[in-house]
């Protein structure tokens, strides 16, 4: 099995549209413990995917795209049967599809005995989705360019993470299209957060974060602005929108404190998860009789 961990954006700046159609961003990314679980086995005749848990779109599935890209890039002729236990919600700003694709690249590289270096897998992953290189690496990192030009940052301690999501999802493209329609004042939360992380002041770092896409999302969904205010009112170290949302996160000194605050939001009808920050991305554990196993 492979453990494919979600991510949150502790800080996100958007600095305009690139010639390739993507946006130039500067972001601080953080791995969290919420994870999908994938298992892999050799198969003849192609690639097969079985999904349980959270509903996943069958078209343009990133797991199958990653597997097929790896086959084509290496010339491998075999196949695989993949089972995905989907725990990370879809269209939530948590990078679940990218995490699954990253796990697929790592696990099949080993299952098929390809011996591809991680740098090769990161380059291949970046062609499929901009968050895949980070999901391969994990921890705390600064992302530039499309978000896939990574620099590892000093790690945060194991903080409690409270995730709260409405029942609907948001499409990344739609949020960025709305962002492009408005002028935005200069804002550099990722740079400030990076400065404090390098200084060893993680408390100041997490308080200095921010997401420039919040105003776009909050304008259309004012209930999410109120949700952020409620999260901060619980005494969280910080709270914010992850990626293009609609999931909001709040950081606490410990998992126990995050759990203690979670019930207030569960009764309001939000979807709620409690987890922690972690220092690794995808984890593989090789069993004697199966492809890969994962642990926390």
Helices and strands as residue ranges (DSSP letters): E 2-17, E 23-43, E 47-53, H 62-74, E 79-86, H 96-111, H 118-126, H 132-137, E 140-144, E 149-152, E 160-165, H 172-180, H 189-198, H 202-207, E 210-211, H 214-220, H 222-233, E 238-241, E 248-252, H 255-266, E 271-276, E 283-284
